[in-house]
Amino acid sequence: VWLDYLGVIDEREARLLELLKTPRTMAEIVNTWIVYRKPREPEAFFAFAEEALMRKHIERLMAAGKVTAEKTGYVRCWPDG
């Protein structure tokens, strides 16, 4: 079960890294619905949760040197990311 959960984390981060080939704002990242896959009701709650989870993933990827923050948003680092 634990390995399944780790697989979910890896899958989300792979999707996030693919998205961040070009700089994206947090709002743009949230609107891709990487975690929930689509908007759900109540949307404000799920958007809040999506943002909280994406911030955790971005923090982890930044600590690993795979993502950086620029003026235009978050972006994948090359070639390591």
N, CA, C and O atoms as CSV, one atom per row, in Angstrom:
chain,resi,resn,atom,element,x,y,z
A,1,VAL,N,N,0.830,-1.193,0.000
A,1,VAL,CA,C,0.000,0.000,0.000
A,1,VAL,C,C,0.870,1.251,0.000
A,1,VAL,O,O,0.586,2.206,-0.723
A,2,TRP,N,N,1.932,1.251,0.809
A,2,TRP,CA,C,2.814,2.408,0.879
A,2,TRP,C,C,3.465,2.672,-0.471
A,2,TRP,O,O,3.571,3.824,-0.892
A,3,LEU,N,N,3.904,1.614,-1.156
A,3,LEU,CA,C,4.528,1.790,-2.474
A,3,LEU,C,C,3.534,2.335,-3.489
A,3,LEU,O,O,3.915,3.081,-4.390
A,4,ASP,N,N,2.268,1.971,-3.352
A,4,ASP,CA,C,1.238,2.530,-4.229
A,4,ASP,C,C,1.140,4.038,-4.032
A,4,ASP,O,O,1.036,4.793,-4.999
A,5,TYR,N,N,1.174,4.472,-2.770
A,5,TYR,CA,C,1.099,5.907,-2.475
A,5,TYR,C,C,2.321,6.636,-3.026
A,5,TYR,O,O,2.197,7.727,-3.583
A,6,LEU,N,N,3.497,6.038,-2.870
A,6,LEU,CA,C,4.703,6.650,-3.435
A,6,LEU,C,C,4.593,6.758,-4.950
A,6,LEU,O,O,5.075,7.722,-5.544
A,7,GLY,N,N,3.961,5.773,-5.572
A,7,GLY,CA,C,3.738,5.828,-7.013
A,7,GLY,C,C,2.852,6.998,-7.408
A,7,GLY,O,O,3.063,7.615,-8.452
A,8,VAL,N,N,1.862,7.306,-6.582
A,8,VAL,CA,C,0.976,8.447,-6.842
A,8,VAL,C,C,1.778,9.744,-6.782
A,8,VAL,O,O,1.604,10.626,-7.623
A,9,ILE,N,N,2.647,9.855,-5.794
A,9,ILE,CA,C,3.489,11.050,-5.683
A,9,ILE,C,C,4.361,11.198,-6.921
A,9,ILE,O,O,4.453,12.283,-7.496
A,10,ASP,N,N,4.997,10.115,-7.328
A,10,ASP,CA,C,5.851,10.153,-8.528
A,10,ASP,C,C,5.054,10.531,-9.769
A,10,ASP,O,O,5.525,11.306,-10.601
A,11,GLU,N,N,3.846,9.984,-9.894
A,11,GLU,CA,C,3.004,10.295,-11.059
A,11,GLU,C,C,2.625,11.770,-11.084
A,11,GLU,O,O,2.696,12.414,-12.131
A,12,ARG,N,N,2.225,12.300,-9.946
A,12,ARG,CA,C,1.865,13.725,-9.884
A,12,ARG,C,C,3.052,14.602,-10.223
A,12,ARG,O,O,2.914,15.582,-10.955
A,13,GLU,N,N,4.220,14.257,-9.696
A,13,GLU,CA,C,5.394,15.080,-9.952
A,13,GLU,C,C,5.838,14.973,-11.404
A,13,GLU,O,O,6.339,15.949,-11.962
A,14,ALA,N,N,5.669,13.833,-12.017
A,14,ALA,CA,C,5.983,13.696,-13.441
A,14,ALA,C,C,5.049,14.569,-14.271
A,14,ALA,O,O,5.486,15.219,-15.221
A,15,ARG,N,N,3.779,14.588,-13.923
A,15,ARG,CA,C,2.820,15.446,-14.644
A,15,ARG,C,C,3.138,16.916,-14.415
A,15,ARG,O,O,3.035,17.726,-15.336
A,16,LEU,N,N,3.523,17.262,-13.201
A,16,LEU,CA,C,3.877,18.646,-12.886
A,16,LEU,C,C,5.133,19.073,-13.644
A,16,LEU,O,O,5.180,20.175,-14.191
A,17,LEU,N,N,6.129,18.228,-13.682
A,17,LEU,CA,C,7.362,18.552,-14.416
A,17,LEU,C,C,7.079,18.725,-15.908
A,17,LEU,O,O,7.660,19.598,-16.553
A,18,GLU,N,N,6.205,17.911,-16.449
A,18,GLU,CA,C,5.831,18.054,-17.860
A,18,GLU,C,C,5.163,19.405,-18.089
A,18,GLU,O,O,5.461,20.090,-19.068
A,19,LEU,N,N,4.268,19.786,-17.194
A,19,LEU,CA,C,3.579,21.081,-17.291
A,19,LEU,C,C,4.567,22.234,-17.194
A,19,LEU,O,O,4.408,23.253,-17.866
A,20,LEU,N,N,5.585,22.072,-16.360
A,20,LEU,CA,C,6.520,23.163,-16.097
A,20,LEU,C,C,7.656,23.243,-17.106
A,20,LEU,O,O,8.700,23.826,-16.812
A,21,LYS,N,N,7.473,22.673,-18.280
A,21,LYS,CA,C,8.443,22.883,-19.361
A,21,LYS,C,C,8.443,24.349,-19.755
A,21,LYS,O,O,9.433,24.864,-20.274
A,22,THR,N,N,7.330,25.013,-19.506
A,22,THR,CA,C,7.235,26.459,-19.675
A,22,THR,C,C,6.781,27.041,-18.339
A,22,THR,O,O,6.059,26.376,-17.596
A,23,PRO,N,N,7.188,28.266,-18.020
A,23,PRO,CA,C,6.820,28.852,-16.729
A,23,PRO,C,C,5.303,28.902,-16.542
A,23,PRO,O,O,4.552,29.226,-17.462
A,24,ARG,N,N,4.883,28.572,-15.330
A,24,ARG,CA,C,3.457,28.582,-14.989
A,24,ARG,C,C,3.265,29.247,-13.635
A,24,ARG,O,O,4.048,29.037,-12.708
A,25,THR,N,N,2.223,30.043,-13.534
A,25,THR,CA,C,1.855,30.621,-12.247
A,25,THR,C,C,1.160,29.539,-11.418
A,25,THR,O,O,0.768,28.497,-11.943
A,26,MET,N,N,1.015,29.796,-10.130
A,26,MET,CA,C,0.314,28.840,-9.289
A,26,MET,C,C,-1.131,28.680,-9.751
A,26,MET,O,O,-1.665,27.572,-9.726
A,27,ALA,N,N,-1.765,29.761,-10.168
A,27,ALA,CA,C,-3.144,29.667,-10.658
A,27,ALA,C,C,-3.226,28.751,-11.882
A,27,ALA,O,O,-4.156,27.953,-11.997
A,28,GLU,N,N,-2.270,28.861,-12.785
A,28,GLU,CA,C,-2.259,27.984,-13.961
A,28,GLU,C,C,-2.041,26.529,-13.560
A,28,GLU,O,O,-2.653,25.622,-14.124
A,29,ILE,N,N,-1.176,26.317,-12.596
A,29,ILE,CA,C,-0.930,24.949,-12.124
A,29,ILE,C,C,-2.191,24.371,-11.497
A,29,ILE,O,O,-2.574,23.239,-11.793
A,30,VAL,N,N,-2.832,25.145,-10.635
A,30,VAL,CA,C,-4.062,24.683,-9.982
A,30,VAL,C,C,-5.127,24.355,-11.026
A,30,VAL,O,O,-5.831,23.353,-10.894
A,31,ASN,N,N,-5.251,25.176,-12.048
A,31,ASN,CA,C,-6.281,24.978,-13.066
A,31,ASN,C,C,-6.043,23.778,-13.973
A,31,ASN,O,O,-6.890,23.466,-14.810
A,32,THR,N,N,-4.911,23.099,-13.825
A,32,THR,CA,C,-4.713,21.857,-14.582
A,32,THR,C,C,-5.265,20.654,-13.832
A,32,THR,O,O,-5.438,19.587,-14.420
A,33,TRP,N,N,-5.541,20.811,-12.550
A,33,TRP,CA,C,-6.148,19.760,-11.725
A,33,TRP,C,C,-5.352,18.463,-11.770
A,33,TRP,O,O,-5.895,17.404,-12.082
A,34,ILE,N,N,-4.069,18.550,-11.457
A,34,ILE,CA,C,-3.208,17.367,-11.439
A,34,ILE,C,C,-3.663,16.369,-10.375
A,34,ILE,O,O,-3.645,15.163,-10.619
A,35,VAL,N,N,-4.064,16.843,-9.218
A,35,VAL,CA,C,-4.473,15.940,-8.129
A,35,VAL,C,C,-5.890,15.421,-8.351
A,35,VAL,O,O,-6.115,14.210,-8.352
A,36,TYR,N,N,-6.844,16.327,-8.538
A,36,TYR,CA,C,-8.257,15.940,-8.608
A,36,TYR,C,C,-8.744,15.652,-10.024
A,36,TYR,O,O,-9.864,15.178,-10.216
A,37,ARG,N,N,-7.901,15.938,-11.014
A,37,ARG,CA,C,-8.160,15.637,-12.430
A,37,ARG,C,C,-9.251,16.471,-13.084
A,37,ARG,O,O,-9.287,16.567,-14.310
A,38,LYS,N,N,-10.145,17.078,-12.299
A,38,LYS,CA,C,-11.187,17.948,-12.840
A,38,LYS,C,C,-11.751,18.776,-11.688
A,38,LYS,O,O,-11.629,18.387,-10.527
A,39,PRO,N,N,-12.365,19.914,-12.003
A,39,PRO,CA,C,-12.984,20.713,-10.944
A,39,PRO,C,C,-14.095,19.909,-10.261
A,39,PRO,O,O,-14.846,19.188,-10.917
A,40,ARG,N,N,-14.185,20.043,-8.953
A,40,ARG,CA,C,-15.225,19.359,-8.176
A,40,ARG,C,C,-15.917,20.378,-7.284
A,40,ARG,O,O,-15.400,21.473,-7.060
A,41,GLU,N,N,-17.067,20.018,-6.787
A,41,GLU,CA,C,-17.847,20.910,-5.921
A,41,GLU,C,C,-17.682,20.519,-4.465
A,41,GLU,O,O,-17.674,19.329,-4.147
A,42,PRO,N,N,-17.552,21.469,-3.591
A,42,PRO,CA,C,-17.470,22.907,-3.835
A,42,PRO,C,C,-16.089,23.269,-4.386
A,42,PRO,O,O,-15.063,22.957,-3.781
A,43,GLU,N,N,-16.086,23.924,-5.529
A,43,GLU,CA,C,-14.849,24.192,-6.255
A,43,GLU,C,C,-13.832,24.968,-5.423
A,43,GLU,O,O,-12.636,24.691,-5.505
A,44,ALA,N,N,-14.281,25.926,-4.630
A,44,ALA,CA,C,-13.341,26.720,-3.824
A,44,ALA,C,C,-12.557,25.816,-2.867
A,44,ALA,O,O,-11.357,26.013,-2.679
A,45,PHE,N,N,-13.216,24.841,-2.270
A,45,PHE,CA,C,-12.541,23.918,-1.362
A,45,PHE,C,C,-11.516,23.083,-2.109
A,45,PHE,O,O,-10.372,22.961,-1.671
A,46,PHE,N,N,-11.917,22.510,-3.231
A,46,PHE,CA,C,-11.015,21.639,-3.974
A,46,PHE,C,C,-9.866,22.419,-4.615
A,46,PHE,O,O,-8.756,21.899,-4.723
A,47,ALA,N,N,-10.117,23.652,-5.039
A,47,ALA,CA,C,-9.030,24.486,-5.568
A,47,ALA,C,C,-8.027,24.807,-4.457
A,47,ALA,O,O,-6.819,24.811,-4.692
A,48,PHE,N,N,-8.529,25.076,-3.252
A,48,PHE,CA,C,-7.653,25.324,-2.111
A,48,PHE,C,C,-6.784,24.096,-1.826
A,48,PHE,O,O,-5.576,24.219,-1.621
A,49,ALA,N,N,-7.395,22.930,-1.816
A,49,ALA,CA,C,-6.661,21.683,-1.555
A,49,ALA,C,C,-5.661,21.393,-2.676
A,49,ALA,O,O,-4.530,20.985,-2.414
A,50,GLU,N,N,-6.081,21.606,-3.915
A,50,GLU,CA,C,-5.184,21.394,-5.058
A,50,GLU,C,C,-3.953,22.288,-4.933
A,50,GLU,O,O,-2.827,21.837,-5.145
A,51,GLU,N,N,-4.172,23.560,-4.586
A,51,GLU,CA,C,-3.048,24.479,-4.435
A,51,GLU,C,C,-2.124,24.058,-3.295
A,51,GLU,O,O,-0.902,24.103,-3.438
A,52,ALA,N,N,-2.694,23.654,-2.176
A,52,ALA,CA,C,-1.876,23.226,-1.041
A,52,ALA,C,C,-1.000,22.032,-1.432
A,52,ALA,O,O,0.183,21.998,-1.093
A,53,LEU,N,N,-1.562,21.073,-2.127
A,53,LEU,CA,C,-0.799,19.894,-2.544
A,53,LEU,C,C,0.249,20.249,-3.596
A,53,LEU,O,O,1.373,19.750,-3.544
A,54,MET,N,N,-0.111,21.104,-4.545
A,54,MET,CA,C,0.858,21.494,-5.574
A,54,MET,C,C,2.012,22.273,-4.952
A,54,MET,O,O,3.154,22.126,-5.389
A,55,ARG,N,N,1.742,23.096,-3.945
A,55,ARG,CA,C,2.823,23.819,-3.261
A,55,ARG,C,C,3.786,22.833,-2.601
A,55,ARG,O,O,5.000,23.032,-2.634
A,56,LYS,N,N,3.248,21.774,-2.003
A,56,LYS,CA,C,4.110,20.748,-1.384
A,56,LYS,C,C,4.979,20.072,-2.438
A,56,LYS,O,O,6.175,19.872,-2.223
A,57,HIS,N,N,4.385,19.718,-3.577
A,57,HIS,CA,C,5.149,19.086,-4.648
A,57,HIS,C,C,6.224,20.035,-5.185
A,57,HIS,O,O,7.358,19.621,-5.422
A,58,ILE,N,N,5.868,21.294,-5.373
A,58,ILE,CA,C,6.836,22.267,-5.885
A,58,ILE,C,C,7.972,22.463,-4.885
A,58,ILE,O,O,9.137,22.524,-5.279
A,59,GLU,N,N,7.650,22.561,-3.608
A,59,GLU,CA,C,8.698,22.691,-2.589
A,59,GLU,C,C,9.660,21.510,-2.661
A,59,GLU,O,O,10.877,21.688,-2.599
A,60,ARG,N,N,9.120,20.329,-2.788
A,60,ARG,CA,C,9.945,19.116,-2.871
A,60,ARG,C,C,10.816,19.130,-4.123
A,60,ARG,O,O,11.999,18.795,-4.067
A,61,LEU,N,N,10.222,19.523,-5.259
A,61,LEU,CA,C,10.967,19.563,-6.520
A,61,LEU,C,C,12.009,20.679,-6.516
A,61,LEU,O,O,13.077,20.527,-7.109
A,62,MET,N,N,11.714,21.789,-5.860
A,62,MET,CA,C,12.699,22.870,-5.756
A,62,MET,C,C,13.873,22.423,-4.888
A,62,MET,O,O,15.026,22.702,-5.217
A,63,ALA,N,N,13.592,21.737,-3.789
A,63,ALA,CA,C,14.656,21.241,-2.910
A,63,ALA,C,C,15.552,20.237,-3.640
A,63,ALA,O,O,16.742,20.121,-3.343
A,64,ALA,N,N,14.968,19.520,-4.591
A,64,ALA,CA,C,15.722,18.536,-5.378
A,64,ALA,C,C,16.421,19.174,-6.576
A,64,ALA,O,O,17.121,18.487,-7.320
A,65,GLY,N,N,16.237,20.485,-6.771
A,65,GLY,CA,C,16.871,21.180,-7.890
A,65,GLY,C,C,16.212,20.917,-9.226
A,65,GLY,O,O,16.831,21.105,-10.274
A,66,LYS,N,N,14.945,20.479,-9.200
A,66,LYS,CA,C,14.249,20.162,-10.445
A,66,LYS,C,C,13.321,21.279,-10.924
A,66,LYS,O,O,12.918,21.299,-12.087
A,67,VAL,N,N,12.983,22.206,-10.026
A,67,VAL,CA,C,12.088,23.320,-10.352
A,67,VAL,C,C,12.665,24.575,-9.733
A,67,VAL,O,O,13.284,24.530,-8.670
A,68,THR,N,N,12.459,25.691,-10.402
A,68,THR,CA,C,12.877,26.981,-9.870
A,68,THR,C,C,11.730,27.975,-10.026
A,68,THR,O,O,10.832,27.787,-10.847
A,69,ALA,N,N,11.779,29.031,-9.224
A,69,ALA,CA,C,10.781,30.097,-9.321
A,69,ALA,C,C,11.397,31.261,-10.077
A,69,ALA,O,O,12.497,31.713,-9.759
A,70,GLU,N,N,10.674,31.739,-11.082
A,70,GLU,CA,C,11.087,32.902,-11.863
A,70,GLU,C,C,9.999,33.961,-11.755
A,70,GLU,O,O,8.946,33.719,-11.166
A,71,LYS,N,N,10.254,35.132,-12.323
A,71,LYS,CA,C,9.258,36.205,-12.293
A,71,LYS,C,C,7.951,35.770,-12.934
A,71,LYS,O,O,6.873,36.178,-12.501
A,72,THR,N,N,8.050,34.934,-13.978
A,72,THR,CA,C,6.857,34.527,-14.725
A,72,THR,C,C,6.191,33.283,-14.155
A,72,THR,O,O,5.144,32.864,-14.648
A,73,GLY,N,N,6.782,32.688,-13.128
A,73,GLY,CA,C,6.172,31.511,-12.521
A,73,GLY,C,C,7.197,30.441,-12.222
A,73,GLY,O,O,8.404,30.685,-12.240
A,74,TYR,N,N,6.705,29.274,-11.952
A,74,TYR,CA,C,7.569,28.128,-11.683
A,74,TYR,C,C,7.924,27.456,-12.998
A,74,TYR,O,O,7.104,27.389,-13.913
A,75,VAL,N,N,9.161,26.955,-13.087
A,75,VAL,CA,C,9.594,26.319,-14.317
A,75,VAL,C,C,10.555,25.180,-13.988
A,75,VAL,O,O,11.281,25.215,-12.994
A,76,ARG,N,N,10.533,24.199,-14.832
A,76,ARG,CA,C,11.406,23.039,-14.705
A,76,ARG,C,C,12.841,23.433,-15.000
A,76,ARG,O,O,13.088,24.223,-15.911
A,77,CYS,N,N,13.789,22.899,-14.249
A,77,CYS,CA,C,15.195,23.165,-14.483
A,77,CYS,C,C,15.720,22.204,-15.563
A,77,CYS,O,O,15.275,21.060,-15.663
A,78,TRP,N,N,16.635,22.676,-16.333
A,78,TRP,CA,C,17.234,21.828,-17.375
A,78,TRP,C,C,18.715,21.702,-17.110
A,78,TRP,O,O,19.304,22.668,-16.624
A,79,PRO,N,N,19.350,20.609,-17.386
A,79,PRO,CA,C,18.801,19.352,-17.902
A,79,PRO,C,C,18.325,18.424,-16.803
A,79,PRO,O,O,17.744,17.379,-17.095
A,80,ASP,N,N,18.558,18.779,-15.530
A,80,ASP,CA,C,18.268,17.870,-14.440
A,80,ASP,C,C,16.795,17.585,-14.251
A,80,ASP,O,O,16.435,16.497,-13.802
A,81,GLY,N,N,15.926,18.540,-14.585
A,81,GLY,CA,C,14.505,18.329,-14.329
A,81,GLY,C,C,13.842,17.654,-15.448
A,81,GLY,O,O,12.638,17.402,-15.390
